Amino acid sequence: MKDHMRILVGIDGSDHSLWALMEAITIAKRFSGFIKVITVHRQGREEDAKKSQQKTQQYLEQENIESAFSSILGSNPSRALVETARNEDFNLIVVGSRGLGSVTSFLLGSVSRKVVSDASCDVLVVKK
């Protein structure tokens, strides 16, 4: 690993995504890292995405981690993570192993597997 890590984290409000964020914070603190948080949401779920990001922002501010946020309207979180990581030159994608479920899902097991399969950078899948 190197100093000044650029870390991308997928958040959906689930416990698994919160665990992924906590792991990303640990890594960012160790390697002078920057964290970008992405939330992918469906039409009509903007408020849920906003709440997840607000909670996430509190954790990052508390830990004094340099960060940015992006909320993406769509239905393909794995593609959003992979393309963002590639286009913005991230060193690591951190995802939870499971998400909220089919209606408000973001990080289902199938999504984390797809990210691992398609990403051009390292991927950390956090179980707990």
Beta strands, then each sheet from edge to edge (+ up, - down):
strand 1: 6-10
strand 2: 34-41
strand 3: 66-73
strand 4: 92-96
strand 5: 122-126
sheet 1: 3+ 2+ 1+ 4+ 5+
end
